[in-house]
Amino acid sequence: MRCNVTLSLIILTSLLGISHDVFARPDMQPLGPNIADKGSDSYRFSIRMFNSADGQRHYKVWTAVPRKAAPAGGYPVLYMLDGNAAMNHLSPDLLQTLAAGNAPVLIAVGYQTPLPFDLNARTYDYTPPQQINDKRGRPAGGSPVFRQLLEHTIAPEAEKGVRINAQQRGIWGHSYGGLFILDSYLSSHFFQRYYAASPSLRGDTPLMQQMRDAAPLPLRTKRLVLMEGDGDTRAGVADKLERIERTIGQMSGRGISVRYQLFPGLSHGPMFPRRWIAR
């Protein structure tokens, strides 16, 4: 587990080190060219477009494959939600670092927009079915629909022609994306590694109760890393962290492979400082 977690944390620390608080005040300036547009000596990129079944949401998906042969068991792969913002923060140096080791395939799942985030689409796609609307009145609760599209349409196309190690297939999400990770961890077996960064949990939610009540056997082949910072001073955040830590402790005590990673002094948006890349 340590090798896989370390590999993914290298990627995630770079992304989150300069991410924005997408729940509160996201930076919605249009994005310029990213690494896929500029080209990389370490990775080759392909881009695919998808639509939701109801035609209301439109996706842009980047697949980055190392420019070296796959290992005997296939490449590890990490899916990244909020793919537009994720792609905007992938750098040549990071890709070179990844390519020098057990290089993963990266699949960034974003939207057909020049902006970092499609706020309405991500709210619907990433939130669990118990949530009907978010605090701003955006339609929510569409995670089962999005998960069906991701696992049965987007992933087969994004991975086509690439040797993937299905036992090292991971997915990362931040904020609302973190909710999607937790919901998927409990309800799906497509991914084996789940990385939830500062999930937008409010109160003692049904999702937290499901985690506490989860039976160990269905989760035995999966691993969860839940990452939080304690630098947010908003009301209720300290209680949230206590609930999360207690829930993870209860799950670990029943033999479930979960890990809670706390980053002192960091708030919801800038969860990881860039110095973590080297660790």
N, C-alpha and C positions, 0 to 999 in steps of 0.2 A: 504493500500500500504506500509506503513512504516514497518510493520512486515516482509513482503516478501522481501523488499529491504534490510533490515538489515540482514536477514538471509543469503541472497546471497552475500552481501558484506563481511560478515565474511569469507565465502569461498574464494571469489575472492581476498581479501587482502592477504590471505596466499599464494595463487598461484602467484600473481603478485609481491609479495614482493621479490621473488628471481628468477623471470623470466629474460630472456635475451632479448636483442634487436634483435628479430628475423628478423626484416627488414634489419638491418645493419650487424651485425657480430654475428650470433648465435653461441653458444657453441655447437659443434657437436661431443663431446666426447660420446662414447657409454654409455648407461645407465646400471646401476646395477639393482639388484632386487628392486622392489617397494613394497608398502604396501600390494598389492594383493598377491604377492609372499610370503611375510613374515607372513601375517595373521593379523587380527584385532579382538579385543574383542568387538568392537562397531559395526562393519559392516561385512557383508559377501559379497564376491566378486564372480562374474562369468565373463567369457571372451568369446566373440564370434568373428568370423572372417567373413569378407565380401569382395566382389570384385566389382569394378565398372562395369557398363554394357558393356563397351568396353574392359574390362580385363586389363586396363592399370594401375589402382590404387588399392591398397590392404589395407584393413582397419582392425584394431584391436580395439575392443570396450570393455571397462570394465564397468560393472554395479555393483554399491556398494549399498546394501540395509541395512538399520539399523537393528540391532538385537533386535528389539522390535516391538510390534504390530503397524500396521498402524493406524493413527487417523481415525475417522468415515468417513471423506470425502476422505481418501486416502493420500498417501505421497505427499508432494511437490517434484518436481524433477528438477535438474539442469543439463543440458547438457554442457560439456566443450570441446571446440575444442582444437586442438593440444594436444590430450589426452595423448600421451607419456610423454610430459613434465609435464602436469598436474598431472598425476599419480606419477611421480617422486618426486613431492613436497607435496603430501598428507602425513601427519604425524599421528601417533597414537594419539597425543594430540589434534590435530584438529578434528579428527573423534570422539574422546571422547566428546569434547565440543559440536559438532553438535548433537550427540546422546542424550545429556542431555536436549536438547530443542525440538523444532518441527523439528525433524530430517528429512532431505531431502534424497531422492535417488539421487546418483551422477552417471552420465553416461559420461565417458570420451571417446571421439571419436578420436582415433589416427590411426596410420598406422603400417603395419607389417614391422617394422624396429627396430633394437636395438638402433637407434639414437633418440635424442629428437624430431627431426623434419624431415619429408620427404619434403624437400624444393620444389621440382618440383611438387609433388602432391598437397601440400597445396596451392601453387600459383594458380594452375588451379582451385581447388575446392572452394577456398574462395573468389575469385575476381569476380566482377559483369560482366555481358555480354558485357558491353561497353568497357572493357579492353581486348585487344587482346594478348598483351605480357607485361610482367613487364619490369622494367628498365634493368634487366639482360638478357632479351631475353627469359625467360621461358614462355611457353604457359600459357595463363590466360583466364579468362572469363567463367569459367565452373560452376559458382555458381548455376544456375538453374538445371543442371544435378546432382550436388552433393545434392542439397536440395531435389530433387525427391527421391534419394537414402536414404537420412537421414530420411525423414518423412514417406516414404512408405515401406521401407525395414528394415533399421537399427533400428529405434525407436520401431516398433511393436515387433521385436525380443528381443531388449534390455529390454523392459518393460513387456515382457510376464510373466504372473504369479505374477505380482506385482501390488498391488492396488495403482494406481496413481491418484492424483487430477489434472485433465486436466486443471483446471483453475489456477493452480500454476505450470505450466510447463514452465521453463525458459531455456535460452541458453546464454552462455558467449563465447566471442572470443576476442582475442588480435591481434593488428596489421592487417595483412590480414584477420585474423579471425574476427576482428572488422568490416571490410568491409562486410563480410558475414552477420554479425548480422544486420547491417543497411539495407542491401539489402533484407534480410528476413523479417525484421520489416515492410518494405513497401509492400512486395509481398506475404506474407504467413500468415495464421491464425492458424498454428499448435501450435505455442508457444504463450504464453500470456505475458511473461516477457523477455525482451531483454537487454543484458548487453554488450555494445561495449566499450572495453578498448583500448584507443589510436589507433583508426582505421587509416589505412594508406591512408589518404586522401591527395591528391596532387592537389593544386589549387582549383578553383571553379568547382568541378566535376559535371557531370550529376546526380550523386547520391545526392549531396547536393541540387541541384535544385529540384529533386524529393521530397526531404524532405520538402523544402519550399512550394512546390505546393500541398503537400498531402492534400486530403480532410479529415476533422475530422471524419466523420462517420465511414469509414472502420477501423480506428485506435482506435475507442472508447473502445474496450475491451482489448486493448494491452497497455503495459507500457514499456517505453524505458528509460534506464539509460546510458548516454554517459559520459565516464570518461576520463579525460585528465590530464597531468602534464604540467607545464610551465617551466620546467628546461632545455629543449632542446634549444640549442643556434644555431642550424642549420638555414640556410637561409629559410625564408618562414614559419617557424613554428609559429611565433607570429601572422602572418596573418591568418594562418589556425585556430588558437584558436579563433581569433576574428570572423571569418566566422561561426565557429561551435556555439559559444555563441549567435551570432545574429540569426542563424537559429533556435536554440532551443528556443530562446525567441519568435520568430515569431510563432513557433508551439504552444507554451504554450498559447500565446495570442489568439489562435483560439480554445482553449479548449482541446488540445491534451495532453495526460498524458505523459510528458517527463521530464526528470531531467538531468541537467548538473552538474557533480561533478568534480571540479578542485582541483588538489593536488599540491600546490605550491612547487617549487624546484625539482620536480621529472621529469625525462625524460622518453622517450618512453619505455625503457625496464623495469627498476625497478619502476613501477608506484605506488606501494603501499608498504610502510614500514611495517614490521611485527607488530609494535606496534598497528596498526589499528585493529588487530584481536580482541583485548579486548573491542573495542568500540561497 
